[in-house]
């Protein structure tokens, strides 16, 4: 066997080695992809199973103390701070 034939045989062996490792790497990547798809489907199922639809069966009304107009106008104990500052300025002068 001459030098050329030895070089060709070494390169062919190297190609076979690289092909085998490439094939193994593709198998690992396919398994990772399959596992990730399984996890994604599992998470989607868990998300769907945890969803609760809330449908009111009667009319919902806010309590009157939360209504802005009634709170501002129907409570005499609430001080209008703008007027009180104006009175303080008037009393000071």
PDB file of N, CA, C and O in Angstrom, chain B, residues numbered from 101:
ATOM      1  N   UNK B 101       0.859  -1.173   0.000  1.00  0.00           N
ATOM      2  CA  UNK B 101       0.000   0.000   0.000  1.00  0.00           C
ATOM      3  C   UNK B 101       0.904   1.235   0.000  1.00  0.00           C
ATOM      4  O   UNK B 101       1.800   1.371   0.833  1.00  0.00           O
ATOM      5  N   UNK B 102       0.649   2.113  -0.941  1.00  0.00           N
ATOM      6  CA  UNK B 102       1.465   3.317  -1.026  1.00  0.00           C
ATOM      7  C   UNK B 102       0.863   4.437  -0.171  1.00  0.00           C
ATOM      8  O   UNK B 102      -0.164   4.246   0.479  1.00  0.00           O
ATOM      9  N   UNK B 103       1.491   5.567  -0.179  1.00  0.00           N
ATOM     10  CA  UNK B 103       1.095   6.690   0.665  1.00  0.00           C
ATOM     11  C   UNK B 103      -0.281   7.222   0.292  1.00  0.00           C
ATOM     12  O   UNK B 103      -1.072   7.568   1.169  1.00  0.00           O
ATOM     13  N   UNK B 104      -0.573   7.289  -1.002  1.00  0.00           N
ATOM     14  CA  UNK B 104      -1.879   7.784  -1.447  1.00  0.00           C
ATOM     15  C   UNK B 104      -3.002   6.884  -0.953  1.00  0.00           C
ATOM     16  O   UNK B 104      -4.013   7.365  -0.442  1.00  0.00           O
ATOM     17  N   UNK B 105      -2.824   5.597  -1.105  1.00  0.00           N
ATOM     18  CA  UNK B 105      -3.861   4.650  -0.677  1.00  0.00           C
ATOM     19  C   UNK B 105      -4.057   4.709   0.837  1.00  0.00           C
ATOM     20  O   UNK B 105      -5.184   4.605   1.321  1.00  0.00           O
ATOM     21  N   UNK B 106      -2.970   4.875   1.583  1.00  0.00           N
ATOM     22  CA  UNK B 106      -3.059   4.983   3.046  1.00  0.00           C
ATOM     23  C   UNK B 106      -3.808   6.251   3.452  1.00  0.00           C
ATOM     24  O   UNK B 106      -4.614   6.235   4.382  1.00  0.00           O
ATOM     25  N   UNK B 107      -3.535   7.342   2.749  1.00  0.00           N
ATOM     26  CA  UNK B 107      -4.215   8.608   3.036  1.00  0.00           C
ATOM     27  C   UNK B 107      -5.701   8.493   2.735  1.00  0.00           C
ATOM     28  O   UNK B 107      -6.533   8.950   3.518  1.00  0.00           O
ATOM     29  N   UNK B 108      -6.036   7.882   1.600  1.00  0.00           N
ATOM     30  CA  UNK B 108      -7.449   7.704   1.221  1.00  0.00           C
ATOM     31  C   UNK B 108      -8.160   6.828   2.241  1.00  0.00           C
ATOM     32  O   UNK B 108      -9.286   7.131   2.636  1.00  0.00           O
ATOM     33  N   UNK B 109      -7.526   5.755   2.669  1.00  0.00           N
ATOM     34  CA  UNK B 109      -8.143   4.867   3.661  1.00  0.00           C
ATOM     35  C   UNK B 109      -8.326   5.586   4.999  1.00  0.00           C
ATOM     36  O   UNK B 109      -9.351   5.402   5.656  1.00  0.00           O
ATOM     37  N   UNK B 110      -7.356   6.399   5.412  1.00  0.00           N
ATOM     38  CA  UNK B 110      -7.464   7.158   6.671  1.00  0.00           C
ATOM     39  C   UNK B 110      -8.606   8.171   6.593  1.00  0.00           C
ATOM     40  O   UNK B 110      -9.358   8.351   7.550  1.00  0.00           O
ATOM     41  N   UNK B 111      -8.722   8.824   5.446  1.00  0.00           N
ATOM     42  CA  UNK B 111      -9.811   9.797   5.275  1.00  0.00           C
ATOM     43  C   UNK B 111     -11.174   9.113   5.254  1.00  0.00           C
ATOM     44  O   UNK B 111     -12.143   9.637   5.804  1.00  0.00           O
ATOM     45  N   UNK B 112     -11.249   7.938   4.618  1.00  0.00           N
ATOM     46  CA  UNK B 112     -12.515   7.199   4.599  1.00  0.00           C
ATOM     47  C   UNK B 112     -12.911   6.752   6.012  1.00  0.00           C
ATOM     48  O   UNK B 112     -14.084   6.812   6.381  1.00  0.00           O
ATOM     49  N   UNK B 113     -11.931   6.308   6.791  1.00  0.00           N
ATOM     50  CA  UNK B 113     -12.212   5.931   8.174  1.00  0.00           C
ATOM     51  C   UNK B 113     -12.676   7.136   8.996  1.00  0.00           C
ATOM     52  O   UNK B 113     -13.567   7.027   9.838  1.00  0.00           O
ATOM     53  N   UNK B 114     -12.058   8.270   8.735  1.00  0.00           N
ATOM     54  CA  UNK B 114     -12.441   9.507   9.449  1.00  0.00           C
ATOM     55  C   UNK B 114     -13.864   9.901   9.075  1.00  0.00           C
ATOM     56  O   UNK B 114     -14.630  10.323   9.941  1.00  0.00           O
ATOM     57  N   UNK B 115     -14.229   9.772   7.814  1.00  0.00           N
ATOM     58  CA  UNK B 115     -15.583  10.086   7.354  1.00  0.00           C
ATOM     59  C   UNK B 115     -16.596   9.159   8.024  1.00  0.00           C
ATOM     60  O   UNK B 115     -17.649   9.609   8.475  1.00  0.00           O
ATOM     61  N   UNK B 116     -16.278   7.859   8.091  1.00  0.00           N
ATOM     62  CA  UNK B 116     -17.180   6.906   8.756  1.00  0.00           C
ATOM     63  C   UNK B 116     -17.360   7.267  10.234  1.00  0.00           C
ATOM     64  O   UNK B 116     -18.468   7.195  10.767  1.00  0.00           O
ATOM     65  N   UNK B 117     -16.258   7.657  10.890  1.00  0.00           N
ATOM     66  CA  UNK B 117     -16.298   8.068  12.291  1.00  0.00           C
ATOM     67  C   UNK B 117     -17.199   9.291  12.476  1.00  0.00           C
ATOM     68  O   UNK B 117     -18.040   9.331  13.374  1.00  0.00           O
ATOM     69  N   UNK B 118     -17.006  10.280  11.612  1.00  0.00           N
ATOM     70  CA  UNK B 118     -17.812  11.509  11.712  1.00  0.00           C
ATOM     71  C   UNK B 118     -19.283  11.239  11.402  1.00  0.00           C
ATOM     72  O   UNK B 118     -20.160  11.812  12.049  1.00  0.00           O
ATOM     73  N   UNK B 119     -19.568  10.381  10.431  1.00  0.00           N
ATOM     74  CA  UNK B 119     -20.951  10.025  10.111  1.00  0.00           C
ATOM     75  C   UNK B 119     -21.635   9.332  11.288  1.00  0.00           C
ATOM     76  O   UNK B 119     -22.796   9.603  11.593  1.00  0.00           O
ATOM     77  N   UNK B 120     -20.896   8.434  11.944  1.00  0.00           N
ATOM     78  CA  UNK B 120     -21.468   7.732  13.095  1.00  0.00           C
ATOM     79  C   UNK B 120     -21.803   8.713  14.218  1.00  0.00           C
ATOM     80  O   UNK B 120     -22.860   8.607  14.839  1.00  0.00           O
ATOM     81  N   UNK B 121     -20.913   9.663  14.479  1.00  0.00           N
ATOM     82  CA  UNK B 121     -21.167  10.647  15.541  1.00  0.00           C
ATOM     83  C   UNK B 121     -22.273  11.622  15.151  1.00  0.00           C
ATOM     84  O   UNK B 121     -23.056  12.053  15.997  1.00  0.00           O
ATOM     85  N   UNK B 122     -22.332  11.961  13.884  1.00  0.00           N
ATOM     86  CA  UNK B 122     -23.412  12.824  13.414  1.00  0.00           C
ATOM     87  C   UNK B 122     -24.754  12.121  13.570  1.00  0.00           C
ATOM     88  O   UNK B 122     -25.733  12.738  13.991  1.00  0.00           O
ATOM     89  N   UNK B 123     -24.805  10.851  13.236  1.00  0.00           N
ATOM     90  CA  UNK B 123     -26.030  10.068  13.380  1.00  0.00           C
ATOM     91  C   UNK B 123     -26.451  10.003  14.853  1.00  0.00           C
ATOM     92  O   UNK B 123     -27.630  10.156  15.173  1.00  0.00           O
ATOM     93  N   UNK B 124     -25.490   9.777  15.738  1.00  0.00           N
ATOM     94  CA  UNK B 124     -25.773   9.732  17.172  1.00  0.00           C
ATOM     95  C   UNK B 124     -26.285  11.087  17.672  1.00  0.00           C
ATOM     96  O   UNK B 124     -27.228  11.145  18.461  1.00  0.00           O
ATOM     97  N   UNK B 125     -25.664  12.171  17.212  1.00  0.00           N
ATOM     98  CA  UNK B 125     -26.095  13.513  17.617  1.00  0.00           C
ATOM     99  C   UNK B 125     -27.515  13.804  17.135  1.00  0.00           C
ATOM    100  O   UNK B 125     -28.296  14.422  17.858  1.00  0.00           O
ATOM    101  N   UNK B 126     -27.854  13.368  15.932  1.00  0.00           N
ATOM    102  CA  UNK B 126     -29.214  13.563  15.423  1.00  0.00           C
ATOM    103  C   UNK B 126     -30.234  12.779  16.239  1.00  0.00           C
ATOM    104  O   UNK B 126     -31.341  13.263  16.475  1.00  0.00           O
ATOM    105  N   UNK B 127     -29.872  11.570  16.671  1.00  0.00           N
ATOM    106  CA  UNK B 127     -30.767  10.783  17.517  1.00  0.00           C
ATOM    107  C   UNK B 127     -31.029  11.498  18.845  1.00  0.00           C
ATOM    108  O   UNK B 127     -32.164  11.557  19.319  1.00  0.00           O
ATOM    109  N   UNK B 128     -29.960  12.040  19.437  1.00  0.00           N
ATOM    110  CA  UNK B 128     -30.102  12.763  20.710  1.00  0.00           C
ATOM    111  C   UNK B 128     -30.982  13.997  20.526  1.00  0.00           C
ATOM    112  O   UNK B 128     -31.854  14.266  21.351  1.00  0.00           O
ATOM    113  N   UNK B 129     -30.758  14.740  19.456  1.00  0.00           N
ATOM    114  CA  UNK B 129     -31.576  15.927  19.193  1.00  0.00           C
ATOM    115  C   UNK B 129     -33.043  15.564  18.969  1.00  0.00           C
ATOM    116  O   UNK B 129     -33.932  16.279  19.434  1.00  0.00           O
ATOM    117  N   UNK B 130     -33.305  14.474  18.269  1.00  0.00           N
ATOM    118  CA  UNK B 130     -34.688  14.025  18.065  1.00  0.00           C
ATOM    119  C   UNK B 130     -35.351  13.655  19.382  1.00  0.00           C
ATOM    120  O   UNK B 130     -36.521  13.970  19.598  1.00  0.00           O
ATOM    121  N   UNK B 131     -34.606  12.982  20.271  1.00  0.00           N
ATOM    122  CA  UNK B 131     -35.153  12.637  21.580  1.00  0.00           C
ATOM    123  C   UNK B 131     -35.448  13.892  22.398  1.00  0.00           C
ATOM    124  O   UNK B 131     -36.479  13.972  23.066  1.00  0.00           O
ATOM    125  N   UNK B 132     -34.551  14.862  22.345  1.00  0.00           N
ATOM    126  CA  UNK B 132     -34.772  16.126  23.067  1.00  0.00           C
ATOM    127  C   UNK B 132     -36.017  16.823  22.529  1.00  0.00           C
ATOM    128  O   UNK B 132     -36.833  17.321  23.305  1.00  0.00           O
ATOM    129  N   UNK B 133     -36.167  16.861  21.213  1.00  0.00           N
ATOM    130  CA  UNK B 133     -37.339  17.489  20.608  1.00  0.00           C
ATOM    131  C   UNK B 133     -38.625  16.773  21.016  1.00  0.00           C
ATOM    132  O   UNK B 133     -39.618  17.419  21.352  1.00  0.00           O
ATOM    133  N   UNK B 134     -38.608  15.447  20.986  1.00  0.00           N
ATOM    134  CA  UNK B 134     -39.786  14.676  21.392  1.00  0.00           C
ATOM    135  C   UNK B 134     -40.135  14.936  22.851  1.00  0.00           C
ATOM    136  O   UNK B 134     -41.304  15.113  23.195  1.00  0.00           O
ATOM    137  N   UNK B 135     -39.117  14.960  23.708  1.00  0.00           N
ATOM    138  CA  UNK B 135     -39.357  15.227  25.131  1.00  0.00           C
ATOM    139  C   UNK B 135     -39.911  16.626  25.351  1.00  0.00           C
ATOM    140  O   UNK B 135     -40.811  16.818  26.169  1.00  0.00           O
ATOM    141  N   UNK B 136     -39.379  17.601  24.627  1.00  0.00           N
ATOM    142  CA  UNK B 136     -39.869  18.972  24.802  1.00  0.00           C
ATOM    143  C   UNK B 136     -41.310  19.098  24.321  1.00  0.00           C
ATOM    144  O   UNK B 136     -42.103  19.811  24.935  1.00  0.00           O
ATOM    145  N   UNK B 137     -41.657  18.417  23.233  1.00  0.00           N
ATOM    146  CA  UNK B 137     -43.041  18.443  22.757  1.00  0.00           C
ATOM    147  C   UNK B 137     -43.974  17.805  23.771  1.00  0.00           C
ATOM    148  O   UNK B 137     -45.091  18.281  23.973  1.00  0.00           O
ATOM    149  N   UNK B 138     -43.527  16.733  24.408  1.00  0.00           N
ATOM    150  CA  UNK B 138     -44.324  16.070  25.439  1.00  0.00           C
ATOM    151  C   UNK B 138     -44.544  17.005  26.620  1.00  0.00           C
ATOM    152  O   UNK B 138     -45.652  17.092  27.149  1.00  0.00           O
ATOM    153  N   UNK B 139     -43.495  17.702  27.032  1.00  0.00           N
ATOM    154  CA  UNK B 139     -43.603  18.636  28.157  1.00  0.00           C
ATOM    155  C   UNK B 139     -44.540  19.787  27.800  1.00  0.00           C
ATOM    156  O   UNK B 139     -45.361  20.192  28.622  1.00  0.00           O
ATOM    157  N   UNK B 140     -44.427  20.313  26.595  1.00  0.00           N
ATOM    158  CA  UNK B 140     -45.282  21.420  26.164  1.00  0.00           C
ATOM    159  C   UNK B 140     -46.746  20.985  26.170  1.00  0.00           C
ATOM    160  O   UNK B 140     -47.610  21.724  26.643  1.00  0.00           O
ATOM    161  N   UNK B 141     -47.028  19.796  25.649  1.00  0.00           N
ATOM    162  CA  UNK B 141     -48.406  19.298  25.637  1.00  0.00           C
ATOM    163  C   UNK B 141     -48.919  19.104  27.053  1.00  0.00           C
ATOM    164  O   UNK B 141     -50.079  19.400  27.338  1.00  0.00           O
ATOM    165  N   UNK B 142     -48.066  18.609  27.943  1.00  0.00           N
ATOM    166  CA  UNK B 142     -48.452  18.399  29.335  1.00  0.00           C
ATOM    167  C   UNK B 142     -48.774  19.732  30.008  1.00  0.00           C
ATOM    168  O   UNK B 142     -49.760  19.844  30.737  1.00  0.00           O
ATOM    169  N   UNK B 143     -47.938  20.740  29.760  1.00  0.00           N
ATOM    170  CA  UNK B 143     -48.175  22.062  30.352  1.00  0.00           C
ATOM    171  C   UNK B 143     -49.451  22.695  29.805  1.00  0.00           C
ATOM    172  O   UNK B 143     -50.195  23.331  30.552  1.00  0.00           O
ATOM    173  N   UNK B 144     -49.712  22.526  28.504  1.00  0.00           N
ATOM    174  CA  UNK B 144     -50.940  23.054  27.916  1.00  0.00           C
ATOM    175  C   UNK B 144     -52.158  22.378  28.533  1.00  0.00           C
ATOM    176  O   UNK B 144     -53.159  23.037  28.813  1.00  0.00           O
ATOM    177  N   UNK B 145     -52.079  21.069  28.746  1.00  0.00           N
ATOM    178  CA  UNK B 145     -53.192  20.340  29.356  1.00  0.00           C
ATOM    179  C   UNK B 145     -53.409  20.816  30.789  1.00  0.00           C
ATOM    180  O   UNK B 145     -54.549  21.022  31.205  1.00  0.00           O
ATOM    181  N   UNK B 146     -52.318  20.995  31.554  1.00  0.00           N
ATOM    182  CA  UNK B 146     -52.454  21.475  32.931  1.00  0.00           C
ATOM    183  C   UNK B 146     -53.066  22.863  32.947  1.00  0.00           C
ATOM    184  O   UNK B 146     -53.915  23.159  33.788  1.00  0.00           O
ATOM    185  N   UNK B 147     -52.642  23.718  32.026  1.00  0.00           N
ATOM    186  CA  UNK B 147     -53.178  25.076  31.969  1.00  0.00           C
ATOM    187  C   UNK B 147     -54.672  25.048  31.660  1.00  0.00           C
ATOM    188  O   UNK B 147     -55.444  25.791  32.267  1.00  0.00           O
ATOM    189  N   UNK B 148     -55.080  24.206  30.731  1.00  0.00           N
ATOM    190  CA  UNK B 148     -56.490  24.107  30.373  1.00  0.00           C
ATOM    191  C   UNK B 148     -57.304  23.536  31.519  1.00  0.00           C
ATOM    192  O   UNK B 148     -58.435  23.966  31.742  1.00  0.00           O
ATOM    193  N   UNK B 149     -56.755  22.580  32.247  1.00  0.00           N
ATOM    194  CA  UNK B 149     -57.520  21.945  33.318  1.00  0.00           C
ATOM    195  C   UNK B 149     -57.641  22.850  34.537  1.00  0.00           C
ATOM    196  O   UNK B 149     -58.492  22.605  35.391  1.00  0.00           O
ATOM    197  N   UNK B 150     -56.809  23.894  34.643  1.00  0.00           N
ATOM    198  CA  UNK B 150     -56.864  24.781  35.789  1.00  0.00           C
ATOM    199  C   UNK B 150     -57.712  26.021  35.524  1.00  0.00           C
ATOM    200  O   UNK B 150     -57.855  26.861  36.412  1.00  0.00           O
ATOM    201  N   UNK B 151     -58.268  26.155  34.347  1.00  0.00           N
ATOM    202  CA  UNK B 151     -59.068  27.314  34.003  1.00  0.00           C
ATOM    203  C   UNK B 151     -60.484  27.146  34.556  1.00  0.00           C
ATOM    204  O   UNK B 151     -61.106  26.096  34.397  1.00  0.00           O
ATOM    205  N   UNK B 152     -60.977  28.195  35.204  1.00  0.00           N
ATOM    206  CA  UNK B 152     -62.328  28.175  35.751  1.00  0.00           C
ATOM    207  C   UNK B 152     -63.099  29.330  35.118  1.00  0.00           C
ATOM    208  O   UNK B 152     -62.649  30.476  35.148  1.00  0.00           O
ATOM    209  N   UNK B 153     -64.243  29.028  34.553  1.00  0.00           N
ATOM    210  CA  UNK B 153     -65.100  30.077  34.006  1.00  0.00           C
ATOM    211  C   UNK B 153     -66.034  30.565  35.099  1.00  0.00           C
ATOM    212  O   UNK B 153     -66.719  29.771  35.744  1.00  0.00           O
ATOM    213  N   UNK B 154     -66.056  31.880  35.303  1.00  0.00           N
ATOM    214  CA  UNK B 154     -66.943  32.467  36.302  1.00  0.00           C
ATOM    215  C   UNK B 154     -68.042  33.206  35.554  1.00  0.00           C
ATOM    216  O   UNK B 154     -67.782  34.145  34.802  1.00  0.00           O
ATOM    217  N   UNK B 155     -69.261  32.768  35.773  1.00  0.00           N
ATOM    218  CA  UNK B 155     -70.404  33.365  35.106  1.00  0.00           C
ATOM    219  C   UNK B 155     -71.354  33.870  36.185  1.00  0.00           C
ATOM    220  O   UNK B 155     -71.870  33.071  36.967  1.00  0.00           O
ATOM    221  N   UNK B 156     -71.596  35.181  36.244  1.00  0.00           N
ATOM    222  CA  UNK B 156     -72.517  35.698  37.265  1.00  0.00           C
ATOM    223  C   UNK B 156     -73.934  35.223  36.995  1.00  0.00           C
ATOM    224  O   UNK B 156     -74.384  35.188  35.849  1.00  0.00           O
ATOM    225  N   UNK B 157     -74.627  34.862  38.056  1.00  0.00           N
ATOM    226  CA  UNK B 157     -76.003  34.388  37.916  1.00  0.00           C
ATOM    227  C   UNK B 157     -77.014  35.474  38.259  1.00  0.00           C
ATOM    228  O   UNK B 157     -78.212  35.305  38.029  1.00  0.00           O
ATOM    229  N   UNK B 158     -76.538  36.581  38.806  1.00  0.00           N
ATOM    230  CA  UNK B 158     -77.442  37.687  39.127  1.00  0.00           C
ATOM    231  C   UNK B 158     -76.735  39.001  38.832  1.00  0.00           C
ATOM    232  O   UNK B 158     -75.539  39.027  38.542  1.00  0.00           O
ATOM    233  N   UNK B 159     -77.498  40.099  38.911  1.00  0.00           N
ATOM    234  CA  UNK B 159     -76.939  41.410  38.631  1.00  0.00           C
ATOM    235  C   UNK B 159     -75.970  41.799  39.752  1.00  0.00           C
ATOM    236  O   UNK B 159     -76.269  41.611  40.931  1.00  0.00           O
ATOM    237  N   UNK B 160     -74.830  42.332  39.381  1.00  0.00           N
ATOM    238  CA  UNK B 160     -73.826  42.731  40.362  1.00  0.00           C
ATOM    239  C   UNK B 160     -73.859  44.245  40.482  1.00  0.00           C
ATOM    240  O   UNK B 160     -73.739  44.960  39.488  1.00  0.00           O
ATOM    241  N   UNK B 161     -74.023  44.728  41.713  1.00  0.00           N
ATOM    242  CA  UNK B 161     -74.049  46.171  41.961  1.00  0.00           C
ATOM    243  C   UNK B 161     -72.992  46.516  43.000  1.00  0.00           C
ATOM    244  O   UNK B 161     -72.747  45.754  43.935  1.00  0.00           O
ATOM    245  N   UNK B 162     -72.371  47.675  42.821  1.00  0.00           N
ATOM    246  CA  UNK B 162     -71.402  48.129  43.802  1.00  0.00           C
ATOM    247  C   UNK B 162     -72.133  48.642  45.038  1.00  0.00           C
ATOM    248  O   UNK B 162     -73.235  49.178  44.919  1.00  0.00           O
ATOM    249  N   UNK B 163     -71.548  48.492  46.208  1.00  0.00           N
ATOM    250  CA  UNK B 163     -72.147  49.094  47.398  1.00  0.00           C
ATOM    251  C   UNK B 163     -72.192  50.610  47.242  1.00  0.00           C
ATOM    252  O   UNK B 163     -71.367  51.186  46.533  1.00  0.00           O
ATOM    253  N   UNK B 164     -73.140  51.250  47.892  1.00  0.00           N
ATOM    254  CA  UNK B 164     -73.320  52.698  47.694  1.00  0.00           C
ATOM    255  C   UNK B 164     -72.128  53.496  48.188  1.00  0.00           C
ATOM    256  O   UNK B 164     -71.855  54.568  47.648  1.00  0.00           O
ATOM    257  N   UNK B 165     -71.408  53.016  49.194  1.00  0.00           N
ATOM    258  CA  UNK B 165     -70.272  53.805  49.684  1.00  0.00           C
ATOM    259  C   UNK B 165     -69.113  53.831  48.688  1.00  0.00           C
ATOM    260  O   UNK B 165     -68.200  54.644  48.832  1.00  0.00           O
ATOM    261  N   UNK B 166     -69.133  52.955  47.679  1.00  0.00           N
ATOM    262  CA  UNK B 166     -68.092  52.974  46.653  1.00  0.00           C
ATOM    263  C   UNK B 166     -68.476  53.849  45.467  1.00  0.00           C
ATOM    264  O   UNK B 166     -67.646  54.109  44.596  1.00  0.00           O
ATOM    265  N   UNK B 167     -69.712  54.300  45.426  1.00  0.00           N
ATOM    266  CA  UNK B 167     -70.155  55.123  44.320  1.00  0.00           C
ATOM    267  C   UNK B 167     -69.564  56.516  44.506  1.00  0.00           C
ATOM    268  O   UNK B 167     -69.763  57.131  45.554  1.00  0.00           O
ATOM    269  N   UNK B 168     -68.850  57.017  43.521  1.00  0.00           N
ATOM    270  CA  UNK B 168     -68.077  58.253  43.670  1.00  0.00           C
ATOM    271  C   UNK B 168     -68.961  59.448  44.006  1.00  0.00           C
ATOM    272  O   UNK B 168     -68.612  60.228  44.892  1.00  0.00           O
ATOM    273  N   UNK B 169     -70.079  59.615  43.335  1.00  0.00           N
ATOM    274  CA  UNK B 169     -70.903  60.799  43.577  1.00  0.00           C
ATOM    275  C   UNK B 169     -71.524  60.775  44.968  1.00  0.00           C
ATOM    276  O   UNK B 169     -71.528  61.793  45.660  1.00  0.00           O
ATOM    277  N   UNK B 170     -72.044  59.633  45.382  1.00  0.00           N
ATOM    278  CA  UNK B 170     -72.660  59.585  46.701  1.00  0.00           C
ATOM    279  C   UNK B 170     -71.607  59.767  47.791  1.00  0.00           C
ATOM    280  O   UNK B 170     -71.897  60.346  48.838  1.00  0.00           O
ATOM    281  N   UNK B 171     -70.404  59.284  47.559  1.00  0.00           N
ATOM    282  CA  UNK B 171     -69.353  59.436  48.564  1.00  0.00           C
ATOM    283  C   UNK B 171     -68.949  60.900  48.697  1.00  0.00           C
ATOM    284  O   UNK B 171     -68.719  61.378  49.808  1.00  0.00           O
ATOM    285  N   UNK B 172     -68.859  61.615  47.580  1.00  0.00           N
ATOM    286  CA  UNK B 172     -68.433  63.014  47.629  1.00  0.00           C
ATOM    287  C   UNK B 172     -69.513  63.928  48.201  1.00  0.00           C
ATOM    288  O   UNK B 172     -69.196  64.872  48.924  1.00  0.00           O
ATOM    289  N   UNK B 173     -70.777  63.666  47.892  1.00  0.00           N
ATOM    290  CA  UNK B 173     -71.812  64.630  48.226  1.00  0.00           C
ATOM    291  C   UNK B 173     -72.643  64.264  49.442  1.00  0.00           C
ATOM    292  O   UNK B 173     -73.247  65.148  50.049  1.00  0.00           O
ATOM    293  N   UNK B 174     -72.696  63.005  49.818  1.00  0.00           N
ATOM    294  CA  UNK B 174     -73.588  62.605  50.892  1.00  0.00           C
ATOM    295  C   UNK B 174     -72.909  62.482  52.249  1.00  0.00           C
ATOM    296  O   UNK B 174     -73.538  62.022  53.203  1.00  0.00           O
ATOM    297  N   UNK B 175     -71.655  62.875  52.363  1.00  0.00           N
ATOM    298  CA  UNK B 175     -70.953  62.756  53.636  1.00  0.00           C
ATOM    299  C   UNK B 175     -70.481  64.137  54.084  1.00  0.00           C
ATOM    300  O   UNK B 175     -69.476  64.638  53.579  1.00  0.00           O
ATOM    301  N   UNK B 176     -71.193  64.758  55.026  1.00  0.00           N
ATOM    302  CA  UNK B 176     -70.829  66.115  55.457  1.00  0.00           C
ATOM    303  C   UNK B 176     -69.530  66.139  56.254  1.00  0.00           C
ATOM    304  O   UNK B 176     -68.905  67.194  56.357  1.00  0.00           O
ATOM    305  N   UNK B 177     -69.101  65.011  56.822  1.00  0.00           N
ATOM    306  CA  UNK B 177     -67.876  64.993  57.612  1.00  0.00           C
ATOM    307  C   UNK B 177     -66.618  65.092  56.756  1.00  0.00           C
ATOM    308  O   UNK B 177     -65.530  65.313  57.289  1.00  0.00           O
ATOM    309  N   UNK B 178     -66.747  64.931  55.432  1.00  0.00           N
ATOM    310  CA  UNK B 178     -65.603  65.047  54.539  1.00  0.00           C
ATOM    311  C   UNK B 178     -65.367  66.531  54.273  1.00  0.00           C
ATOM    312  O   UNK B 178     -66.269  67.252  53.846  1.00  0.00           O
ATOM    313  N   UNK B 179     -64.136  66.970  54.534  1.00  0.00           N
ATOM    314  CA  UNK B 179     -63.808  68.390  54.405  1.00  0.00           C
ATOM    315  C   UNK B 179     -63.299  68.661  52.992  1.00  0.00           C
ATOM    316  O   UNK B 179     -62.507  67.894  52.444  1.00  0.00           O
ATOM    317  N   UNK B 180     -63.760  69.751  52.421  1.00  0.00           N
ATOM    318  CA  UNK B 180     -63.241  70.187  51.130  1.00  0.00           C
ATOM    319  C   UNK B 180     -61.966  70.971  51.416  1.00  0.00           C
ATOM    320  O   UNK B 180     -62.023  72.103  51.896  1.00  0.00           O
ATOM    321  N   UNK B 181     -60.822  70.371  51.123  1.00  0.00           N
ATOM    322  CA  UNK B 181     -59.545  70.952  51.505  1.00  0.00           C
ATOM    323  C   UNK B 181     -59.241  72.235  50.741  1.00  0.00           C
ATOM    324  O   UNK B 181     -58.535  73.097  51.264  1.00  0.00           O
ATOM    325  N   UNK B 182     -59.744  72.386  49.537  1.00  0.00           N
ATOM    326  CA  UNK B 182     -59.500  73.612  48.781  1.00  0.00           C
ATOM    327  C   UNK B 182     -60.167  74.778  49.497  1.00  0.00           C
ATOM    328  O   UNK B 182     -59.549  75.830  49.666  1.00  0.00           O
ATOM    329  N   UNK B 183     -61.431  74.610  49.925  1.00  0.00           N
ATOM    330  CA  UNK B 183     -62.138  75.673  50.639  1.00  0.00           C
ATOM    331  C   UNK B 183     -61.491  75.956  51.986  1.00  0.00           C
ATOM    332  O   UNK B 183     -61.382  77.116  52.384  1.00  0.00           O
ATOM    333  N   UNK B 184     -61.058  74.912  52.700  1.00  0.00           N
ATOM    334  CA  UNK B 184     -60.474  75.126  54.024  1.00  0.00           C
ATOM    335  C   UNK B 184     -59.160  75.894  53.920  1.00  0.00           C
ATOM    336  O   UNK B 184     -58.874  76.709  54.797  1.00  0.00           O
ATOM    337  N   UNK B 185     -58.348  75.670  52.883  1.00  0.00           N
ATOM    338  CA  UNK B 185     -57.111  76.427  52.692  1.00  0.00           C
ATOM    339  C   UNK B 185     -57.434  77.889  52.383  1.00  0.00           C
ATOM    340  O   UNK B 185     -56.766  78.804  52.864  1.00  0.00           O
ATOM    341  N   UNK B 186     -58.454  78.081  51.586  1.00  0.00           N
ATOM    342  CA  UNK B 186     -58.842  79.460  51.256  1.00  0.00           C
ATOM    343  C   UNK B 186     -59.289  80.188  52.522  1.00  0.00           C
ATOM    344  O   UNK B 186     -58.973  81.365  52.699  1.00  0.00           O
ATOM    345  N   UNK B 187     -60.027  79.498  53.411  1.00  0.00           N
ATOM    346  CA  UNK B 187     -60.461  80.119  54.667  1.00  0.00           C
ATOM    347  C   UNK B 187     -59.267  80.441  55.557  1.00  0.00           C
ATOM    348  O   UNK B 187     -59.239  81.491  56.198  1.00  0.00           O
ATOM    349  N   UNK B 188     -58.274  79.542  55.602  1.00  0.00           N
ATOM    350  CA  UNK B 188     -57.085  79.796  56.415  1.00  0.00           C
ATOM    351  C   UNK B 188     -56.332  81.026  55.925  1.00  0.00           C
ATOM    352  O   UNK B 188     -55.856  81.829  56.727  1.00  0.00           O
ATOM    353  N   UNK B 189     -56.226  81.170  54.615  1.00  0.00           N
ATOM    354  CA  UNK B 189     -55.558  82.337  54.060  1.00  0.00           C
ATOM    355  C   UNK B 189     -56.349  83.600  54.389  1.00  0.00           C
ATOM    356  O   UNK B 189     -55.766  84.630  54.728  1.00  0.00           O
ATOM    357  N   UNK B 190     -57.668  83.520  54.289  1.00  0.00           N
ATOM    358  CA  UNK B 190     -58.508  84.689  54.572  1.00  0.00           C
ATOM    359  C   UNK B 190     -58.405  85.061  56.052  1.00  0.00           C
ATOM    360  O   UNK B 190     -58.344  86.246  56.380  1.00  0.00           O
ATOM    361  N   UNK B 191     -58.384  84.072  56.951  1.00  0.00           N
ATOM    362  CA  UNK B 191     -58.298  84.349  58.395  1.00  0.00           C
ATOM    363  C   UNK B 191     -56.925  84.916  58.746  1.00  0.00           C
ATOM    364  O   UNK B 191     -56.815  85.771  59.625  1.00  0.00           O
ATOM    365  N   UNK B 192     -55.873  84.446  58.064  1.00  0.00           N
ATOM    366  CA  UNK B 192     -54.523  84.928  58.366  1.00  0.00           C
ATOM    367  C   UNK B 192     -54.326  86.361  57.935  1.00  0.00           C
ATOM    368  O   UNK B 192     -53.498  87.062  58.516  1.00  0.00           O
ATOM    369  N   UNK B 193     -55.048  86.817  56.950  1.00  0.00           N
ATOM    370  CA  UNK B 193     -54.845  88.183  56.454  1.00  0.00           C
ATOM    371  C   UNK B 193     -55.825  89.100  57.090  1.00  0.00           C
ATOM    372  O   UNK B 193     -55.823  90.298  56.808  1.00  0.00           O
TER     373      UNK B 193
END
